[in-house]
């Protein structure tokens, strides 16, 4: 297994301080899904901005969860309602609702192609530095996200299972049982998802750990200790959640529910400091799921 910690490259505003359930970065643009009944939303803002550029409310009887892009649309899952919403990114209007066969937690798109601008490599993480470079200088601009072909989408439901799905219909194709590479123990509480470096990266609910998962084997091959990117809150529900791959290798945005800031982080090689034990324990206090 590989072990990483994070270096915080940038601490950025979190417009709206949403109850983050899903995060997606496209060049300098961020899409965020905010949860809670009666408050769920899909919003768009520029990375580094303090104000939301555009947003649309989700029906009050739905609790919004993870998001991913497929062509000109964004899929948004809902928690217990077993409904997924397909949004038109140009109009921020819901154009389709589809039935969904599990609880919805996280979702990410797996591109059908790789190359410059695609979040495909974490092979050369380096130590992070912080300076006063303008935010847009940190952004790697890749292909138009609407033109990136998607092979499949992957979803989580808080268990130790991921589901590979058709990107156009969300019909399930296969179930992936996620286990730790060194002891084959199940890794549960998989929450928001991102695709980068040929792996699915998953927030583990109630922790500051991120699991890097090989889809073909289901093994967690990489563990990231993201404590340095954490934020202190008295409310135990305001946990780290929301992970988005950036264009630069080994770099991500990390957010949290109701957090004041978003962290732009870079992976730094580390050694085993008990991360696997913490990963398998999951949330220390099993609060009701929100």
N, C-alpha and C positions, 0 to 999 in steps of 0.2 A: 504494500500500500504506500501511497504518497501522502505526505502531510504538509499542510501549508498554514501559515498565519496570514493576516492581511496587514498591509500598510495603507493608511488613509491618505490618498492623494489630494482629495478635495472634500470639504464639507460644504454642501450646497443647500439652498432653501428647499423646503418641502411645501410647495404651494397648496393651500387648502388644508394642510395637515390631516390628510384623509386617513381613514381606517384601512390602511393598505392591505389589499388582498392579492393584487397582481400588479406587475411592473414590466414595462417593455420600453426599450431604448432603440431609437432609429436615428442614427446620426446625432443631431442636437435636439431631437424631439423626444419627449417622454410621454407615454400613455400610462395611465394609472387607473386601476379598478379599486374603488372604495366600497367597503361593505357596510353592514348593519341595515336592519329593516327600517324602511322609511327614509334612509339616508344614502342608500347605495347609488353609485354614480360611475360613469366613465368620463374621464377628463384627459385633456391634452395640454401640455405646457412645454416651454423651452427649457432645456437643462440650464440651471443657474438663475432662472427667472424666479421672482417672488410671487407672481400672480399667475393664475390659471388662464390659458388662452381660450379654451372652449371646454364645455362640459354638457353632458346630458344626463338627466336623472333616470334611474332604473325604477320600474313600477314598485310601489311601496311594499308589496307582498313578496318581493324577491330580495334575497341577500346575495349581493354580487361577490364573485370570487375571482379566480385567475383569468388572465387574458393572453391571447397570442394573435399574431397576424397571419392570415392566409390571403394572398393576393390583395384585392382592394377592400378586404373586410377584416374586422377584428371579431374573433370569438370571445365571448365572455360567459364563464360558467356561473351557475348559482349553487348555493350551498345545499339545502335540503329539498329544494323544489324540483330537482331533476329536470331542469330546463336550461338550455343554453341559448344565448342571444347572439345573433350575427348582426354586427353594426356596419353600416357603410361609413368608411373613414372620411369621405368627403363631406357628408351631410350630418354625421353624428346622429343618424336615425337607425332604429332597429328595422331590419329588412326581413328577418326570419327568426322564428322561434322553433327549436327542435327539442324533442324529448331526449333525455339523457339517462343512462341506465344506472348511474351511481350518484352518490354525493359528489358535488364539484368542489375541488380545492384549488389545485394548480393545473396549468396547461402550458405547454411550449410547442413550438413548431420545429420540425426537423427538416432542414433544407435538402433538396434533391441534388444540389451542386455545392461545390466548395471553391475557394479561391480568394483573391484579394477582396477585403471588405466583408467577408463572411466570418462570423464568430466561431472559428474552427480550431484555434490553437491556444494552448496554455503551456507550450513546451519550454518557454524561456522567461519565466517570471523573474523579476529583478527587484532589488530593494526599492522601496517607494520614497520619493522625495516630495516635498511640498514647497511651492514657490508662489509667485504672484502672477503666473501666466494667465491671461484671459481664458475663461471657460472654453470658448470655441476652439482654442488652440489644442485642447486635449482631445477633440473629437475626430475620429477617423470616419470619413464619409464614404460609405460603401455604395453598392448598387441601390437603385430605387427599390424599397422594400416591397412595393406592390408587384414588382416584376420577378421576385425571387420564387422559383418553383419550390413547392413544399411536398416532401415525400409522405409525411405523416405528422400527426400531432400526438403528443403524449400527455396523459392526464394523471393526477393523483387524487386520492380521496382520504388522506390522513392515515391510511393503513400502510402496510409494507408492500403494497402492490401498485405498479404503474400499468396503465392500459395504453396500448398503441392503437391509434384510431385513424379512420379515413379523414383526411383534412377537409373534405367538402361536406360530409354528412355526419361526422363524429361517430359513425358506426364502429364498434370495437373490432379489432383485428386479432389482437393477442394480449395476454396478461403477462406482465413481467414481475416475478417474485424477487424482491430486493433483499439481498443478504450481504453481510460484511465479508470482504474478500479473505480476511485472515482467520475467521472462525466460523463462517457460514451462518452466523446468528441473524435473525430477521431484523431489518432496520425499519422501524415504524415512524409514524407521525410526519410523513413526507408531505410538504405543503407547497408553497409556490415553486415554480420550475423555470429553468432557463436552459437553453442549449448552447454549448460552446466547447470547442476542442474535442469534438466527437463524443462528448458525454452530456448526460442530463445532470444539471446541478440543482439540488433541492434544499430549500430551507427545511430544517427539522423543527417542528413546532415547539415553542417554549424554550428553545436553546439559541445560542449564537453560533451553532455549528451548521455547516453546509456539506452535504454529501455529493460527491461526484460519482455518477452511476453509469456503468457500461450497459447499454440497452440490450445487447445481444446475450450477455451472460446474466444480467441482473445484479452483478457484483458492485459493491461500493469500493472503488479503487482509489479514491481520493477523499480526504477529509480536511476541511478548512475550519480553523478556529478564527471566528470573526469577532471575538470579544472587543477588539480595539475599535471596531465600528459601531459598538453598541451605544445605547442611550438610556440613562437612568429615568425610571418612572415609578411612582408609587403604585399605580394601577397595574397588577400583574398581567392584565390582558394586553397591555401595550407592548407586545413582544416584537422581536425582529421578524419581519415578513416582507417579501418583495425583493426579487433578485432579477437583474437584467444584465445580459452580456453586452459589453461594449466592443467596438471594432478592434481595439488594441488587444493583443494576446494577453490573457491572464488578468483582464480588468473587467470589473463589474460595478453596477450601482446596487447598493443595499439600502433598504428602507425599513420602516417599522410602522405598526398601527398607531396613528396619532403622533408620530415622531415629529420633532421640530425640524429635522434636517435629513437630507439624503447624503449618503457617503459614496464617493467614488473611490474604489479600493483597487489595490493591485496585490496579486498573490505572491507570497514570499516563501520559499522552501523552508520547512521546519522539520522537527523530529517528533516522534510519538511522545506526547506529554499527557497521556491518559484520555486523548480525544475519543478513542473508540469506546471506552467505557461510558463516557458521557453521551456519546451518540446512541448507544443501546439503551441507556436509561430513559432518554427523552425528557419530557417536561418534569421538573422536580415537583411541581404542584399541578395536579391535573384539574385545571380550572374548566368550567363549562366552555364548550367550543363556541367561539365567535369569530 
